[in-house]
Structures are given as structure tokens and as C-alpha cells.
């Protein structure tokens, strides 16, 4: 019995060594309406990745119509979790993107949190400002964790979904596109995904940018991007991946804006809690298969 127990323990340790180590910094792309009251798993994950008790967090509520109210709500949450310092960067004018006080704080930050609201407002205030450029640089260098929920998730790609409708068949008029913040340039994100029936909207967006990876994220669900290109799902919903790299045909450039789109040979993955997608290998791995495939 003792030998069996030792062998089981060794096998467990061997499996654990096969798992890729989690990097400290990460990018959390949240589908909106994340749990703020009970387990707070997604928000707690951000806090932990930002340094837990040593975390210095900046809340950017610029997408919201009520930035003070929303900013203070997240500030209280992270202070209750035990962050070392939390400040709200209440940016309401592009000129504030050059404010030395904000820039000095961002240099100290271990985490930045972008709230929900209107993604066009958020990009209008932050895109191409010195503050945003420094945030993006520090994220890409692995010096800082960043999270965005709802509108804060939509802005993550180079191209973003700025608005549109839902529930119809895919067509060009269904989606409005704009430039995002380019934190994860290779993706196009849609949020509140299955909750608001937005599959057709994401497909419509991808039809014009098949080289991008479409990512639809449900409410209270997060696609957690590691520095090595691994995406892990946490939360209660699903993450939908639309891979159009091998799309063999679309009539996107031939039909009217309101006409139905043809999209042939797409690959679609639906991932739930614990599942992973490897961005560079374009491979989905189920939670229970990860130790066996690495």
C-alpha cells in the first residue's frame, strides 16, 4: 500500500511538471457582467496576477457614462481583496493621456483594469496617447497585467467591433468596425456573446478580416492570455473561437451590405472552464487532456 501511494504521488508530480508554468503577468479579456459579489473568481484572478497583496492597480473607467461610480466600485473590490494600492485614473479628455501624474502612476502599476461602457469612447480618449502607448509597451514586455471587461474587452484587438446588431444571419450591415487599442492585435473580440446572440455579428466581422482570430466571450467568463500564447477559460460560460485562416470562399466583397454572407470552411471551437487554446499552434485542448498532450 505504501509503495502504491508513493507511485501515485510520483505520477502526480510528473504530470504537474508537464504543465506549462503560469507566467505572472497576463491579459484577461472578460465578457462582461463578471461576478463582483460572491466568488469573484475572475476579479480575484486579475488581483492575483497583478501581484496580490503587493498589487498596485490602476482602474480606467473612461468607457463608462458614470466613471466615478464605476471606478470607485472596482476600487473598493480590489482594496477589499488586499491590494497594496488602488487608484482610479478618471480620464475624460485626451489631454489627460499626457498627464505626468497619470504617467508616473502607470510606471508603478502592476495591473490596469479597463471597465465596461462604450468602446468607442474608450478608444477616443486613450488611443495613441503617451499613456496608452506606455501601458501597451509594459504589457507586451510582461511587466504588467491588464484586464478589460465588456467594452474594455472589445478594445483589445487591432480591429474592434464598435457596435451592431444580433440575431440575424451574417451580413456586412450587422457590424460596425473601428480601430481598437491593439493590445492583442491578432484577435477580434465580441463580448456578452451567447447572452446577446452575437455569433452572426462576430462572423460578419471575421468575414472582412479572415487573418484575425474571432473570440466571443460569454458573460462572467474570461479568456486569460498567457505570454506564451496559451488562452485559458475561467468563469461560468464559454469562449467561442472562430478560425477563418483556411476559409475557402466568401461572397463578402460581392454582395450588398444587407445580403447574407457565405463563409466556407471555418473552424469553430467552443471552450468551457479549464479548456485551453494555443494561439500559435491553433489548437484547442480540453481541460482533462492537457497533461496528456504536453
Phi, psi and omega per residue, in radians:
X1 nan -0.705 3.138
X2 -1.129 -0.724 3.131
X3 -1.099 -0.735 3.140
X4 -1.086 -0.738 3.137
X5 -1.109 -0.717 3.131
X6 -1.131 -0.726 3.137
X7 -1.117 -0.700 3.108
X8 -1.110 -0.707 3.129
X9 -1.145 -0.720 3.103
X10 -1.123 -0.696 3.120
X11 -1.113 -0.719 3.114
X12 -1.088 -0.776 3.136
X13 -1.117 -0.654 3.120
X14 -1.121 -0.741 3.117
X15 -1.113 -0.694 -3.124
X16 -1.150 -0.589 3.121
X17 -1.235 -0.351 3.111
X18 -1.362 -0.343 3.136
X19 -1.274 2.339 3.103
X20 -1.122 2.388 -3.131
X21 -1.148 2.422 3.094
X22 -1.287 2.256 3.065
X23 -1.304 2.742 -3.135
X24 -1.195 -0.906 -3.132
X25 -1.404 2.666 -3.125
X26 -2.802 2.959 3.023
X27 -2.054 2.125 -3.133
X28 -1.865 2.048 -3.130
X29 -1.907 1.934 -2.920
X30 -1.937 2.354 -3.044
X31 -1.323 0.046 3.134
X32 1.719 2.868 3.083
X33 0.919 0.675 3.141
X34 -1.243 2.637 -3.120
X35 -1.066 2.060 3.137
X36 -1.916 0.005 -2.961
X37 -2.076 -0.800 -2.972
X38 -1.671 -1.804 -3.100
X39 -1.237 -0.509 3.134
X40 0.888 0.680 -3.019
X41 -1.029 -0.770 -3.079
X42 -1.183 -0.837 3.136
X43 -1.115 -0.640 3.103
X44 -1.166 -0.623 3.097
X45 -1.113 -0.736 3.084
X46 -1.068 -0.844 3.124
X47 -0.976 -0.761 -3.119
X48 -1.154 -0.779 -3.138
X49 -1.183 -0.452 3.121
X50 -1.427 -0.066 3.079
X51 2.145 0.078 -3.129
X52 0.869 -2.087 -3.047
X53 -1.182 -0.243 3.089
X54 -1.765 0.110 -3.047
X55 -1.184 2.376 2.983
X56 -2.039 1.908 -2.912
X57 -2.002 2.390 3.008
X58 -1.955 2.178 3.091
X59 -1.707 2.177 3.095
X60 -1.972 1.790 -3.080
X61 -1.710 0.409 -2.976
X62 -1.105 -0.403 3.133
X63 -1.265 -0.358 -3.001
X64 -1.496 2.620 3.008
X65 -1.335 -0.290 3.121
X66 -2.176 1.163 -3.010
X67 -1.079 -0.615 -3.131
X68 -1.155 -0.840 -3.119
X69 -1.080 -0.853 -3.112
X70 -1.175 -0.766 -3.139
X71 -1.049 -0.779 -3.128
X72 -1.163 -0.558 3.136
X73 -1.128 -0.820 3.112
X74 -1.207 -0.593 3.098
X75 -1.049 -0.783 3.111
X76 -1.083 -0.708 -3.111
X77 -1.059 -0.858 -3.082
X78 -1.284 -0.503 3.027
X79 -1.182 -0.700 3.086
X80 -1.098 -0.592 3.116
X81 -1.225 -0.392 3.085
X82 1.896 0.378 3.085
X83 -1.063 2.609 -3.119
X84 -1.150 -0.725 -3.123
X85 -2.715 2.357 3.102
X86 -2.338 2.229 3.078
X87 -2.262 2.581 3.044
X88 -1.651 2.141 3.079
X89 -1.664 1.538 -3.019
X90 -1.442 1.459 -3.071
X91 -1.644 2.048 -3.122
X92 -2.174 0.072 -3.137
X93 -2.579 2.467 -3.101
X94 -1.043 -0.514 3.140
X95 -1.060 -0.467 3.129
X96 -1.204 -0.288 3.060
X97 -1.199 -0.122 3.050
X98 -1.975 0.122 -3.108
X99 -1.151 2.091 -3.107
X100 -1.090 -0.479 3.121
X101 -1.159 -0.789 3.089
X102 -1.123 -0.730 -3.100
X103 -1.142 -0.668 3.102
X104 -1.125 -0.699 3.140
X105 -1.164 -0.713 3.133
X106 -1.076 -0.560 3.097
X107 -1.134 -0.460 -3.135
X108 -1.612 -0.305 -3.010
X109 -1.142 2.500 2.946
X110 -1.845 -0.157 3.132
X111 -2.701 2.442 3.041
X112 -2.146 2.337 -3.136
X113 -2.116 2.108 3.105
X114 -1.725 2.117 -3.075
X115 -1.448 3.115 3.100
X116 -1.440 3.099 -3.124
X117 2.476 -2.126 -3.107
X118 -2.043 2.007 -3.087
X119 -1.157 -0.505 3.079
X120 -1.181 -0.685 3.081
X121 -1.106 -0.762 -3.119
X122 -1.076 -0.836 -3.141
X123 -1.178 -0.646 3.121
X124 -1.059 -0.563 -3.130
X125 -1.517 -0.540 -2.977
X126 -1.901 -0.547 -2.999
X127 -0.989 2.319 3.056
X128 1.141 0.267 3.031
X129 -1.511 2.691 3.088
X130 -0.980 -0.619 -3.138
X131 -1.108 -0.835 -3.110
X132 -1.204 -0.654 3.117
X133 -1.090 -0.666 3.127
X134 -1.242 -0.676 3.075
X135 -1.046 -0.841 -3.124
X136 -1.073 -0.720 -3.140
X137 -1.098 -0.773 -3.120
X138 -1.193 -0.593 3.065
X139 -1.135 -0.805 -3.112
X140 -1.159 -0.496 3.087
X141 -1.414 -0.086 -3.127
X142 1.355 0.344 -3.115
X143 -1.600 -0.147 -3.006
X144 -2.661 2.511 2.994
X145 -1.645 2.471 3.081
X146 -2.280 2.510 3.075
X147 -2.336 2.547 3.039
X148 -2.416 2.349 3.123
X149 -2.026 2.439 3.119
X150 0.979 -1.977 3.093
X151 -1.016 -0.607 3.095
X152 -1.156 -0.370 3.039
X153 -1.461 -0.687 -3.079
X154 -1.040 -0.537 -3.043
X155 -1.421 -0.025 -2.982
X156 -1.156 -0.569 -3.079
X157 -1.448 2.985 3.009
X158 -1.194 -0.742 2.975
X159 -1.805 2.489 3.131
X160 -2.344 2.711 3.005
X161 -1.440 1.998 -3.087
X162 -1.565 -0.344 -3.129
X163 2.975 -3.049 3.137
X164 2.510 -2.884 -3.089
X165 -2.010 -3.100 3.138
X166 -2.537 2.848 3.000
X167 1.508 -0.113 3.120
X168 -1.715 3.052 3.013
X169 -1.243 2.700 -3.123
X170 -1.009 2.305 3.025
X171 -2.758 2.761 -3.018
X172 -1.139 -0.506 -3.127
X173 -1.313 -0.156 -3.066
X174 -1.321 -0.301 -3.001
X175 -2.411 2.453 3.022
X176 -1.885 2.210 -3.102
X177 -1.878 2.648 3.095
X178 -2.664 3.082 3.100
X179 -1.468 2.336 3.101
X180 -1.644 -2.809 -3.122
X181 -1.600 -0.160 3.023
X182 1.211 0.477 3.116
X183 -1.240 -0.676 2.997
X184 -2.179 1.486 -2.942
X185 -1.058 -0.491 -2.989
X186 -1.447 0.065 -3.083
X187 -2.119 2.727 2.909
X188 -2.105 2.154 -3.016
X189 -1.864 2.385 2.894
X190 -2.169 2.475 -3.002
X191 -2.048 3.049 -3.048
X192 0.834 0.764 -2.730
X193 -1.171 -1.300 3.128
X194 -1.233 -0.460 3.140
X195 -1.067 -0.536 -3.125
X196 -2.065 0.309 2.999
X197 0.979 0.995 -2.995
X198 -1.867 0.284 3.111
X199 -1.033 -0.794 -3.119
X200 -1.111 -0.614 3.128
X201 -1.135 -0.759 3.125
X202 -1.162 -0.712 3.100
X203 -1.088 -0.680 3.106
X204 -1.103 -0.699 3.108
X205 -1.146 -0.787 -3.106
X206 -1.167 -0.479 -3.128
X207 -1.027 -0.546 3.127
X208 -1.570 -0.251 -3.101
X209 -2.398 1.113 -3.044
X210 -1.135 -0.281 3.110
X211 -1.348 -0.217 3.105
X212 -1.592 2.711 3.081
X213 -1.674 2.149 3.107
X214 -1.422 2.298 3.137
X215 -2.278 1.983 3.083
X216 -1.833 2.190 -3.015
X217 -2.101 2.183 3.132
X218 -1.257 2.910 3.074
X219 -1.141 2.641 -3.094
X220 0.893 0.688 -3.138
X221 -2.463 2.562 -3.071
X222 -2.353 2.368 2.911
X223 -1.702 1.922 -3.076
X224 -1.688 1.975 -3.104
X225 -1.622 2.116 3.037
X226 -1.555 2.833 -3.136
X227 -1.108 -0.436 -3.118
X228 -1.491 0.106 3.118
X229 1.616 0.033 3.097
X230 -1.436 2.340 3.072
X231 -1.973 2.173 3.125
X232 -2.045 2.493 -3.108
X233 -1.700 2.250 2.969
X234 -2.264 2.751 -3.114
X235 1.885 -3.086 -2.962
X236 -1.640 -0.143 -3.089
X237 -1.919 -2.602 -3.106
X238 -2.205 2.815 2.976
X239 -2.044 2.209 3.140
X240 -1.788 2.226 3.122
X241 -1.906 2.195 3.071
X242 -1.983 1.981 -3.112
X243 -1.888 1.923 -3.089
X244 -1.884 0.270 -3.083
X245 -1.044 -0.567 -3.112
X246 -1.835 0.377 3.098
X247 -1.005 2.182 -3.046
X248 -1.596 -0.340 -3.131
X249 -2.850 2.450 2.889
X250 -2.563 2.537 3.095
X251 -1.654 0.312 -3.001
X252 -0.923 -0.680 -3.089
X253 -1.561 -0.020 -3.015
X254 -1.918 -0.296 -3.023
X255 -1.952 2.921 3.109
X256 -1.201 2.871 -3.051
X257 -1.057 -0.551 -3.088
X258 -1.726 0.025 -3.121
X259 -1.430 2.615 -3.140
X260 -1.085 2.518 3.131
X261 -1.679 2.480 2.940
X262 -1.710 2.356 3.121
X263 -2.458 1.853 -3.047
X264 -1.777 2.491 2.978
X265 1.147 0.784 3.009
X266 -1.488 2.704 2.982
X267 -1.973 2.235 -3.110
X268 -2.190 2.278 3.096
X269 -2.095 2.380 3.012
X270 -1.969 2.045 -3.068
X271 -1.961 2.420 3.088
X272 -2.057 -3.033 -2.976
X273 -0.835 2.199 3.073
X274 1.530 -0.296 3.083
X275 -1.192 2.710 3.133
X276 -2.240 2.705 3.001
X277 -2.279 2.292 -3.132
X278 -1.715 1.921 -2.967
X279 -1.058 -0.741 -3.051
X280 -1.373 -0.544 3.123
X281 -1.596 -0.178 -3.089
X282 0.934 0.891 -3.067
X283 -2.307 2.285 3.063
X284 -1.690 2.387 -3.135
X285 -2.248 2.211 3.105
X286 -1.205 2.711 -3.109
X287 -0.944 -0.808 -3.043
X288 -1.347 -0.179 -3.123
X289 -1.684 -0.141 -2.931
X290 -1.121 -0.732 3.136
X291 -1.155 -0.537 -3.087
X292 -1.366 -0.422 -3.012
X293 -1.785 -0.036 -3.078
X294 -1.928 nan nan
